[in-house]
Amino acid sequence: MTFHYLESADDPRVTDYTTLTDVHLRKLREPEEGMYIAESSRVLRRALAAGHQPRSFFLAEKWLEDLDDVFQAYPDVPVFIGKAKLLEEITGFHLHRGAMAAMHRPAPVPLTQLLGGARRVAVLEDIVDHTNVGAIFRSAAALGMDAVLVSPRCGDPLYRRSVRVSMGTVFQVPWARLESWPGDLERLKDQGFTVAAMELTEDAVDLDELAARNIPKLALVLGTEGAGMSAETLAAVDLAVKIPMRAGVDSLNVASASAVAFWELRPQG
């Protein structure tokens, strides 16, 4: 294995880890370069367990022993080590979660393959907050969703914050980015899915009522923060569904609403 002790924040070998707080840069850069960042030892290990391949590791020296088995398993992957202050200068934030790794992005899974055998699918329309994206994936993993589909303008599930908030569960739930929106909803229907939009419309059915139908194959569309579902999407779905509210509250955060809906709409039998 190869250990590299860093002396300068300008070291060209660690450009994968620079200016990680610049959201726009990372959104553009990571997909184009075919990489993403796994932050924290736990997330890093989950990425490796999912079969993802590392480009390099990046950590403070005190974490070397904790990850020795990982380094032994990937002897040809460079390990960059530095003092905490230097690592912070490189990344733009205090690295206190163990280690980071620059990972190769896995190849996209074809939609037909992703939907094969699936009974419950979440579809995210233009959800741009990476914290919400990560939280939805965590709920999807915990509550038995078979796949997650994201619209072309939706936040990146493999953006650093999404991965961290999901606790690495973005590696467990199969997902794909749709290319035509909302046109690709027809592809779901062609695969036998009933498509339901989670939206407060006049004709929306209550969540428990939809759950009682126990629809064999159901795709649940969740709209963007603030504006909610687009008119084009609402015109393309089969029905709308809402969570009954009390005490004058009209809605929940999209991530919280997803957890309620995923649990209530799980297949029965």
Stockholm file with secondary structure:
# STOCKHOLM 1.0

chainA/1-269         MTFHYLESADDPRVTDYTTLTDVHLRKLREPEEGMYIAESSRVLRRALAAGHQPRSFFLAEKWLEDLDDVFQAYPDVPVFIGKAKLLEEITGFHLHRGAMAAMHRPAPVPLTQLLGGARRVAVLEDIVDHTNVGAIFRSAAALGMDAVLVSPRCGDPLYRRSVRVSMGTVFQVPWARLESWPGDLERLKDQGFTVAAMELTEDAVDLDELAARNIPKLALVLGTEGAGMSAETLAAVDLAVKIPMRAGVDSLNVASASAVAFWELRPQG
#=GR chainA/1-269 SS CCEEECCCTTCGGGGGGTTTTCHHHHHHHHHHHTEEEEESHHHHHHHHHTTCCEEEEEEEGGGTTTTHHHHHHCTTSCEEEECHHHHHHHHSSCCCSSEEEEEECCCCCCHHHHHTTCSEEEEECSCCCHHHHHHHHHHHHHTTCCEEEECTTSCCTTSHHHHHHTTTGGGTSCEEECSSTTTTHHHHHHTTCEEEEECCCTTCEEHHHHHHHCCSSEEEEECBTTTBSCHHHHHHSSEEEECCCCTTCCCCCHHHHHHHHHHHTSCCC
#=GC SS_cons         CCEEECCCTTCGGGGGGTTTTCHHHHHHHHHHHTEEEEESHHHHHHHHHTTCCEEEEEEEGGGTTTTHHHHHHCTTSCEEEECHHHHHHHHSSCCCSSEEEEEECCCCCCHHHHHTTCSEEEEECSCCCHHHHHHHHHHHHHTTCCEEEECTTSCCTTSHHHHHHTTTGGGTSCEEECSSTTTTHHHHHHTTCEEEEECCCTTCEEHHHHHHHCCSSEEEEECBTTTBSCHHHHHHSSEEEECCCCTTCCCCCHHHHHHHHHHHTSCCC
//
